[in-house]
């Protein structure tokens, strides 16, 4: 199994797992989605993941004159997490999710770059779409709630269709990863 197949199957499985509650328990899932932007602990966990990833990237990059100061990143990352968690807790979960959407396409694009299958373009388009959504979430986190209300319409049948669309898309990604990559 290639690295692109692993990423594709993982992304598809995550989409399936995250959308199943919208089919099984639409009212609960809708309320959880509406509460997500102001969930302090989800924001804290996602911010910690983002900061750990960025710290790892910066430590492994060649930064020229900044090289002697790289060790300060081990202290700066936890301090940044505390400051973000305390002073920027408003819609932090959506901003951190946007940061994750900005970071995730890099390994995906690296894996897709030289893969011989033309189906790799599907993953490239998904990666760029993730970056666009990530930038919107970081810059305008209130859009998350507006989009959620638009797609779910506070009705169970719409919520189930939303979940079903995600499960189908995730299933297609799993099939794409297993068959073409």
N, C-alpha and C positions, 0 to 999 in steps of 0.2 A: 504494500500500500504506500503510495507516494505521500509526500507531505501535503500536497494540494488536496488529495483525497481525504486525508485525516482532517484538515481544516474544514473542508466542505461538509463532511459527515458530522463533525462536531457542531458546526453552525446550524445545520439542519436539525440535529437532535435537540439543540438548545431552543430552536424555534418551536419545535413540537412540544417540548416540556413546558415552555413558557405560555403557550397558547391553549393547552389542554384545559386549564381551569376555566377559560372563557366558554368552553362547551359544557363542562360538567356542572359548574356553579356560576352561572353568569352574573347573578346579583353580587355575590361575594367578590368575584374577580373584578367586576366593574368598580366596586368600592375600593378595593385594594389598589387598582390602577389610579383612581382619582386621588387616593391618599399618598401615593408614592412620591410626588414632588416635595412634599413637606415631611417625609419620613427622615428623621434625623439620623437614625442608625443605618439605614440603607445608604444615605449620603456619606456617612463616615466610612463605611466599608468600601464603597465604590471609590471614594477619594483616596483611601489607603492603597487600593489596587493601582489607581492611576499614578500616584506619587511613587510607589515602588517600581512601577514599570519605567517611568521617566527617569528615576534615579539610576536604574540599571542601564538604561540606554546612555545616559550621560557618562557614567563611569566607564563604559566600554567604548566610547568614542574617543578619537584623538582630537583634543581641543587646543593644541598649540600652547600658547602662553598660560592657559587656564589649568594645565596639567597639575601643577603643585597644589592647587586648591580643590582638587577632586575629593579629597578625603573629607572636606567640610560638608559634602553632600550627605554623608551619613548622619550628620547632625541637622542639616538644613531640612531634610525630608520630614522627620518627625515634628520639627518645629512648624513647618509649613502645614502639616496635617492638623496640628492643634489650633493654629491660627485660623485655618479655613473652617474647622469644625465649630469653633467658638464664635467667630465674627462674620462668617459668611454662610450661616446655616439656612438662610432663606433660599429655597429651591436648590439646595446643594445636591440632592440626589439626581436631579435632571442634569445639572451641569456636569457632575461626575460621570453620569451615563454618556453624555456627549463627549467627554474626554476619552472615555473608553472606546466610543465609536470612532474617534479620531485615531487612536492608537492601534486598534485591531486590524485595520486593512494593511498595515505595513508588512507583517509576515505573510499575509494572504497574497499580496501582490508579488512578494519575493518568490513565493512558491509557484505562482501562476506564470511568472515571467518567461521561463524557458520550457514550459510544459508543451508537448507537441500537439495535444488535442485542441481543436477549435472550440470545444466546449469551455475552455478556460476563460473565454471572453465573458461568459455568464458571471463568473466569479469576479472578474475585473470590474464589470458594471456594478455588481453588488458592493464591492469594496469602495468604489467612488461614491455610490449612493450613501453608504455608511458615513463617509467623510462629510458629505453635505449635510446629512441629518445631524451629525455630531457638532458641526459648526453652528447650526441653527440652535441646537439645545444649549450649547455653551453661551452663545450670544443672546438668545431670547428664550430662556427656559419656560416662560409662560405659554409658549406655543405647544408644549407637550400636553398640557391640560386641554387646550382648545382643540387639538387634533384628536385627543382621546374622546372628548365629548362629541365631536363631529362624527367620528367613526362608530361610536357605540350608541349614540342618540338616547341614552338612558332607557333602552328597551332590551329585554332579554333576547328577542330574536335577532336583533342587530348584533348584540354581543356574541351570540353563538355563531353567527356568520363571520364575524371578525376572528373568532377563535378557529373556525374551520378553515378560513383562508390562510391563516398562519400555519396550521397543521399541514395543509396541502403543500404550501410553499416549502416547509421544512422537509416533508416527505420527498418532494422533488429534488431538494438539495442532497438528501441522503442517497437517493437513487443515482443522481449525477455523480456523486463522489464514489459510489461503489461500482458503477458500470463504466463511466468514461475516464476516470482518473485512476 
